[in-house]
Amino acid sequence: MPASLKLSSEYRCFDGTVGFYYHQSEMCNIEMRFAVYQPPQAKLQRVPVLYFLSGLTCSEENFIAKAGAQRYAAEYGLMLVVPDTSPRNAGIAGEDDDWDFGTGAGFYVDATQTLWRSHYQMYSYVVRELPALIAENFSVQSEKQGIFGHSMGGHGALVCALRNPNQYKSVSAFAPIVAPMRCPWGEKAFSHYLGTDRESWRTYDASELVLSANYQRPILIDQGTADKFLVEQLKPKLFEQACAKVKQPLNLRMQAGYDHSYYFIATFIEDHIRHHAAVLLD
Ligand SMILES: N[C@@H](CCC(=O)N[C@@H](CSC=O)C(=O)NCC(=O)O)C(=O)O
């Protein structure tokens, strides 16, 4: 491992390894953290890599500790990479004041506004810097990348895939924010990170991007019907309507009685890993 990449802890898991890492990020101009699950197959050969983007308030640990994904990543031979959701301790006034903005809420955009732009470059970090670092240091097939995420991270995953269909061969999401331009979480984050010109927000809105993305491969979305954020923030039907307009294949599954929690994610994680494996192992 190069000196620039530091391992903070490591655990054996389903014959593979969970590792928590940190490094000095060039894009975010600060120390960033991420988690990696290396499946047992990676000891012998390069394996496809699946990125998971987490939601508001999460670190790189929530998904690894709660989703139960490692069992299936080991079964299919997929590496999992889970970045943190924002820079931390950046010294920006107000960065820790709100749970839905600032620390833990980078929204996977490249901020353009003065206060945030020198550190909050999460889109470029996730799409460019992190995959390059992973390719250099782990046993992955870089040409076989998939991406998924939850809530704010579901928004991030859809945006990354729709903007980079050749890089991300597969995409799925749990309870994603599909139209951030049209919900309070998105409007708050985008106005602070990107400014008040709403035209500039379109490049980070999945329901806008899908209209011209031509992603072609099927997108899987699971959404709980008992999710307290469903009506005001998540609005999956807006994405469904946009996909229908351009004939983008979408499997939107409304899951009766499920909420927004990791219990919901853990219930359907196997389906999502299988969705990605079907493309990445092809
Ligand atoms: N503090 C909030 C709830 C925050 C929350 O539910 N965060 C979700 C993601 S929400 C969208 O991005 C999450 O994943 N939390 C971490 C976990 O381990 O559950 C409130 O008061 O409602």
The ligand as a MOL file (V3000), in Angstrom:
LIG
                    3D

  0  0  0     0  0            999 V3000
M  V30 BEGIN CTAB
M  V30 COUNTS 22 21 0 0 0
M  V30 BEGIN ATOM
M  V30 1 N -31.8400 12.4710 11.4510 0
M  V30 2 C -32.8970 12.2260 10.5210 0
M  V30 3 C -32.7960 10.8890 9.8680 0
M  V30 4 C -31.5470 10.7100 9.0730 0
M  V30 5 C -31.6520 9.4770 8.2110 0
M  V30 6 O -32.6530 8.7970 8.1670 0
M  V30 7 N -30.5940 9.2030 7.4520 0
M  V30 8 C -30.6440 8.0860 6.5640 0
M  V30 9 C -30.4290 8.5720 5.1860 0
M  V30 10 S -31.6520 9.8060 4.7850 0
M  V30 11 C -31.3020 10.2980 3.1910 0
M  V30 12 O -30.2660 10.4870 2.7000 0
M  V30 13 C -29.5980 7.0740 6.9790 0
M  V30 14 O -29.1340 6.2980 6.1910 0
M  V30 15 N -29.2480 7.0760 8.2760 0
M  V30 16 C -28.1900 6.2460 8.8130 0
M  V30 17 C -28.6230 4.9540 9.4410 0
M  V30 18 O -27.7140 4.1870 9.8360 0
M  V30 19 O -29.8260 4.6650 9.5240 0
M  V30 20 C -34.2510 12.3890 11.1700 0
M  V30 21 O -34.2580 12.8570 12.2740 0
M  V30 22 O -35.2600 12.0540 10.5390 0
M  V30 END ATOM
M  V30 BEGIN BOND
M  V30 1 1 1 2
M  V30 2 1 2 3
M  V30 3 1 2 20
M  V30 4 1 3 4
M  V30 5 1 4 5
M  V30 6 2 5 6
M  V30 7 1 5 7
M  V30 8 1 7 8
M  V30 9 1 8 9
M  V30 10 1 8 13
M  V30 11 1 9 10
M  V30 12 1 10 11
M  V30 13 2 11 12
M  V30 14 2 13 14
M  V30 15 1 13 15
M  V30 16 1 15 16
M  V30 17 1 16 17
M  V30 18 2 17 18
M  V30 19 1 17 19
M  V30 20 2 20 21
M  V30 21 1 20 22
M  V30 END BOND
M  V30 END CTAB
M  END
